[in-house]
Amino acid sequence: MVKTVICSVGISAARKVSGVKPRDLTNWVKQQSSIEDAAESIFSTFRDIRPEGESLKNELSAEIHSLVRIGITDRDRIILLASSTEDGYCCAIAVKKYLHHYWNNLEVQIKQVQGLQVLDAELFRTTGVVEFVGHIIKEIDDYGASNIILNPTGGYKALVPYTVLVGMLKGVKCDYIFEQSTKFLELPPLPVEFIRSSFEAHKGLFEKIEDKTAITQAEWEKNISYDERERLKSLFEFIDGQVSLSAIGILFLDEIRRPSVLVPFLSQKAIKDYFENIRQLDNCDLFRFLLRVAASKETFDQKEHINVGNGLRWLKPGRTTDRYLVSVEGWRLLVWRAIREDQEGANYASKITVNPVTQRRSYSPFMRMDFVD
């Protein structure tokens, strides 16, 4: 399967440039006749070092080291997210040259991220990180979360937590080399629960700030209650009386704009099942479980326990006794029954039957789960 690896880029590719220390690299690049010539000079210092053995850690850049460990092939795509500085962009070009040298048909793109630099902390936070997260979101939108790998090994360490957060919310795998060691860390997509209702109430305000770039702090305070301000603070940037969206705010806005794959609806019998029975179980949260399976086809398929035909199937959350009889109609996930296997027995699927055509009236109305308390 073709995979897209999104890789942040630093300046470790230039560590073999003779007599040039990292702090002097920008001046050295400016002294060359062009960015391309500077990149070619950097590339020449490691062009003949094969991507294997001890050279991966000791002689090649952090980006190349991690990409090789990820297992890239000629069929893959590599997105190099470079800083807005000349030295960072130059190193990204050198890395691209090396990748094409050893993987001839590999697709490699370089994208300069505006505001990604180290001299201005405010610019880094308010523009650099926002742009960085935006590039990742676009690739996920274009190619799908299951086809993306995030690789924050190179570049600024301050980007790592943002990259990991994107991976957690978007269900994207994150691979990187830990610090200066050869330890390869792989963070699989994590089942993070995103409580949409907490943020959807402010969707209009988020979109207004996005449209206008910023609003006054007075307007922000008018729309955000005092009790919520501390909880929502990380989603915004506050500068000189103006409020804009932070990188995390951009990410959360993107999430609340996206409807779940399915929307759960509970039958009147399923609601009764829950409040009279299922609710008594420890470590059992019907609402959290249904939101998870509704938001991900993969999760839905994994939780399917028994297919009884007529579009009906029983879902099994895990090592619990609760079971849910559901069907899918367009964008609706209809929950017909919620039972306990420890009460009904192992043959519950043949014991509890529903005909969705002839018995629908006795199960209606189906209530949208958003409104069930």
C-alpha positions in Angstrom: 0.0 0.0 0.0 1.3 3.5 -0.9 1.9 5.5 2.2 2.4 9.2 2.7 5.0 10.1 5.3 4.8 13.7 6.6 8.2 14.6 7.9 9.3 17.8 9.7 12.8 18.9 8.6 15.7 20.4 10.7 19.3 21.2 9.8 21.0 18.0 10.7 21.6 17.3 7.0 24.3 20.1 7.1 26.3 18.7 10.0 29.1 17.5 7.8 29.6 20.9 6.1 33.3 21.6 6.9 33.9 24.4 9.4 30.3 25.5 9.7 28.6 25.3 13.0 24.7 25.2 13.3 24.5 28.8 14.4 26.5 29.9 11.4 24.6 27.9 8.8 22.2 30.7 7.8 25.2 33.0 7.0 27.0 30.2 5.1 23.9 29.6 2.9 23.7 33.3 2.1 27.3 33.3 1.1 26.7 30.7 -1.6 25.7 31.7 -5.1 22.2 30.3 -4.7 20.0 28.1 -2.4 20.3 25.3 -5.0 24.1 25.5 -5.0 24.2 25.5 -1.2 21.9 22.5 -1.1 24.1 20.7 -3.6 27.1 21.3 -1.4 25.3 19.9 1.6 24.1 16.9 -0.4 27.6 16.2 -1.6 28.8 15.6 2.0 26.6 12.5 2.5 25.6 11.5 -1.1 27.8 8.4 -1.1 26.8 7.2 2.4 24.4 4.3 1.9 21.2 4.3 4.0 22.1 1.3 6.1 24.0 0.0 9.1 25.6 2.4 11.6 25.6 5.2 9.1 21.9 5.7 9.6 22.5 7.1 13.1 26.1 8.4 12.9 26.4 9.9 9.4 23.0 10.6 8.0 20.4 13.2 9.0 17.6 12.6 11.5 15.0 12.7 8.7 16.8 10.1 6.5 17.4 7.9 9.6 13.8 7.8 10.6 12.4 7.4 7.0 14.6 4.4 6.5 13.4 2.9 9.8 9.8 3.5 8.8 10.5 1.4 5.7 9.8 3.7 2.8 9.7 2.3 -0.8 9.8 3.8 -4.3 6.0 3.7 -4.3 5.6 6.1 -1.4 5.1 9.8 -1.0 7.3 12.0 1.3 6.2 15.5 2.4 9.0 17.4 3.9 7.8 20.3 6.0 10.6 22.8 6.1 11.1 26.0 8.2 10.7 29.4 6.6 14.4 30.0 7.0 16.9 29.7 4.2 19.1 27.2 6.1 16.1 24.9 6.9 14.8 25.1 3.3 18.3 24.4 2.0 18.6 21.2 4.1 15.2 20.0 3.0 16.4 20.3 -0.6 19.5 18.3 0.3 17.4 15.6 1.9 15.2 15.4 -1.2 18.2 15.0 -3.4 19.4 12.1 -1.2 16.0 10.4 -1.2 15.8 10.6 -5.0 19.4 9.3 -5.3 18.6 6.1 -3.5 14.9 5.8 -4.2 14.6 6.8 -7.8 10.8 6.8 -8.2 10.0 8.2 -4.7 7.6 11.2 -4.8 9.1 13.9 -2.6 7.5 17.3 -2.0 9.0 20.2 0.0 6.6 22.7 1.7 8.0 25.7 3.4 6.0 26.5 6.6 5.6 30.2 7.1 6.5 31.4 10.6 8.5 28.2 11.4 11.7 29.6 12.9 13.4 30.1 16.3 14.1 33.8 16.5 10.6 34.9 17.2 8.7 32.7 19.7 5.4 34.5 19.2 5.6 34.1 15.4 6.5 30.5 15.9 3.4 29.9 18.1 0.8 32.1 16.3 1.8 31.4 12.7 4.4 28.6 12.4 2.6 26.0 14.4 -0.8 26.9 13.0 0.6 26.6 9.4 2.4 23.3 10.3 -0.8 21.7 11.6 -2.8 23.1 8.6 -0.4 21.3 6.2 -0.9 18.0 8.0 -4.7 18.3 8.1 -4.7 19.0 4.3 -2.7 15.8 3.6 -5.0 13.8 5.8 -8.0 15.2 4.0 -6.5 14.4 0.6 -5.1 10.9 1.3 -7.0 9.5 4.3 -5.8 8.9 7.9 -5.0 5.2 7.3 -2.5 6.1 4.5 -0.6 8.7 6.5 2.4 8.4 8.8 3.5 11.4 10.9 7.3 11.6 11.4 8.4 14.5 13.7 12.0 13.3 14.2 13.7 16.2 12.4 13.1 19.9 13.0 12.0 21.6 16.1 11.3 19.5 19.2 8.5 21.9 20.1 6.5 20.5 17.1 6.4 16.9 18.5 3.5 17.4 21.0 1.4 19.1 18.3 2.2 16.3 15.8 1.3 13.7 18.3 -2.0 15.5 19.2 -2.9 15.6 15.5 -2.3 11.9 15.3 -4.4 11.2 18.3 -7.4 13.2 17.2 -7.2 12.2 13.5 -6.3 8.5 14.1 -3.0 8.7 12.3 0.1 6.7 13.2 3.1 8.7 14.5 6.7 7.2 14.1 9.9 8.9 15.2 13.4 8.3 16.6 13.7 9.2 20.2 16.3 12.0 20.7 19.8 11.0 19.7 19.3 7.3 20.2 18.4 4.5 17.7 15.2 3.8 19.6 12.3 3.8 17.1 9.0 4.8 18.7 5.7 4.0 17.1 2.6 5.5 18.4 -0.4 3.8 16.8 -3.7 5.7 16.3 -5.1 6.1 19.8 -8.8 5.8 20.6 -9.1 9.3 22.0 -12.6 10.3 22.8 -13.4 13.8 21.5 -16.4 15.2 23.3 -17.8 17.2 20.4 -20.7 18.8 22.2 -18.3 20.7 24.5 -17.0 22.6 21.5 -19.8 22.6 19.0 -21.7 25.1 21.1 -18.9 27.6 20.1 -18.6 26.6 16.5 -20.0 29.9 15.2 -17.4 31.8 17.2 -14.6 29.6 16.0 -15.6 30.2 12.4 -16.0 34.0 12.9 -12.5 34.2 14.3 -11.2 32.1 11.4 -13.0 34.3 8.9 -11.8 37.6 10.4 -8.4 36.3 11.6 -9.1 37.8 15.0 -11.7 39.4 17.2 -11.4 41.6 20.2 -10.9 40.1 23.6 -14.1 41.8 24.8 -16.1 40.0 22.1 -14.5 36.7 23.1 -15.3 37.2 26.7 -18.9 38.1 25.8 -19.3 34.7 24.0 -17.3 32.5 26.4 -18.6 32.2 29.9 -16.2 32.8 32.8 -16.4 29.2 33.9 -15.3 27.9 30.4 -12.5 30.3 29.7 -9.7 28.4 31.5 -10.8 25.1 29.8 -10.9 26.6 26.3 -7.8 28.9 26.7 -5.4 26.6 24.8 -7.6 26.9 21.7 -6.9 30.6 21.3 -4.1 33.1 21.1 -4.3 36.4 23.0 -2.2 39.3 21.7 -2.7 43.0 22.4 -6.4 42.7 23.1 -7.0 40.6 20.0 -8.0 36.9 20.0 -7.1 34.5 17.2 -7.2 30.7 16.9 -4.2 28.7 18.1 -2.9 25.6 16.3 -4.9 23.5 18.6 -8.0 25.7 18.0 -7.6 25.2 14.2 -7.4 21.4 14.7 -10.5 21.3 16.9 -12.4 23.5 14.5 -11.6 21.0 11.7 -12.9 18.2 13.9 -16.2 19.8 14.9 -16.9 20.7 11.2 -16.8 17.0 10.3 -20.0 15.0 11.1 -19.5 11.5 12.5 -19.6 8.8 9.9 -22.9 7.8 11.5 -25.3 9.4 13.9 -26.7 7.0 16.6 -30.4 6.8 17.2 -31.8 4.8 20.2 -35.1 3.0 20.0 -37.5 3.4 22.9 -36.8 -0.2 24.0 -33.0 0.4 23.8 -33.4 3.5 26.0 -35.4 1.5 28.5 -32.8 -1.4 28.4 -30.1 1.1 29.2 -31.7 2.9 32.1 -33.2 -0.2 33.7 -30.3 -2.6 33.2 -27.1 -1.7 31.3 -26.5 1.4 33.4 -26.0 -0.8 36.4 -22.8 -2.4 34.9 -19.5 -1.1 36.1 -17.1 0.4 33.4 -20.0 0.5 30.9 -20.7 3.6 29.0 -23.2 3.0 26.2 -23.0 6.6 24.9 -19.2 6.7 24.7 -19.1 3.3 22.9 -21.8 4.2 20.3 -20.0 7.5 19.5 -16.8 5.5 18.9 -18.4 3.0 16.6 -20.4 5.7 14.8 -17.3 7.8 14.1 -15.2 5.0 12.6 -16.0 2.3 10.1 -13.0 0.4 11.2 -14.1 0.4 14.8 -17.7 -0.5 13.8 -16.4 -3.5 11.9 -14.1 -4.6 14.7 -16.9 -4.5 17.3 -19.3 -6.5 15.1 -19.9 -9.8 17.0 -22.8 -11.5 15.3 -24.5 -10.7 11.9 -28.1 -12.0 12.2 -29.2 -10.9 8.7 -31.9 -8.3 7.6 -29.2 -5.7 8.1 -29.1 -6.4 11.8 -25.9 -7.2 13.8 -24.9 -7.4 17.4 -22.0 -5.3 18.6 -19.7 -6.3 21.4 -17.7 -3.6 23.1 -15.0 -5.8 24.6 -14.6 -7.7 27.9 -18.0 -6.7 29.1 -21.4 -8.4 29.0 -23.3 -5.6 27.3 -24.4 -6.2 23.7 -26.2 -3.9 21.2 -28.4 -4.9 18.3 -28.0 -2.3 15.5 -28.6 -1.6 11.9 -27.5 1.1 9.5 -29.8 3.2 7.4 -28.0 5.8 5.4 -26.2 8.1 7.9 -28.2 6.7 10.9 -27.0 4.0 13.3 -30.3 2.6 14.7 -29.9 0.8 18.1 -32.8 -1.6 18.5 -31.8 -3.4 21.8 -29.2 -3.2 24.5 -28.9 -6.5 26.6 -26.6 -8.3 28.9 -25.2 -11.7 27.8 -24.8 -12.7 31.5 -28.5 -12.5 31.8 -29.7 -13.7 28.4 -27.2 -16.4 27.9 -24.6 -17.2 25.2 -27.4 -17.9 22.6 -28.9 -14.4 23.0 -28.6 -13.7 19.3 -31.1 -16.5 18.4 -33.2 -15.8 21.5 -33.7 -12.1 21.0 -35.0 -11.4 17.5 -36.3 -8.3 15.7 -37.9 -7.9 12.3 -37.1 -4.4 11.3 -39.9 -4.3 8.8 -42.9 -5.7 10.6 -41.9 -4.6 14.2 -40.5 -1.2 13.5 -43.6 0.6 15.0 -43.2 -1.1 18.3 -39.6 0.2 18.5 -40.2 3.7 17.3 -39.6 6.5 17.8 -35.8 6.3 17.5 -34.3 9.2 19.5 -31.1 10.9 18.3 -28.5 10.1 20.9 -27.3 13.8 21.1 -30.5 14.5 23.1 -30.4 11.5 25.4 -29.2 12.4 28.9 
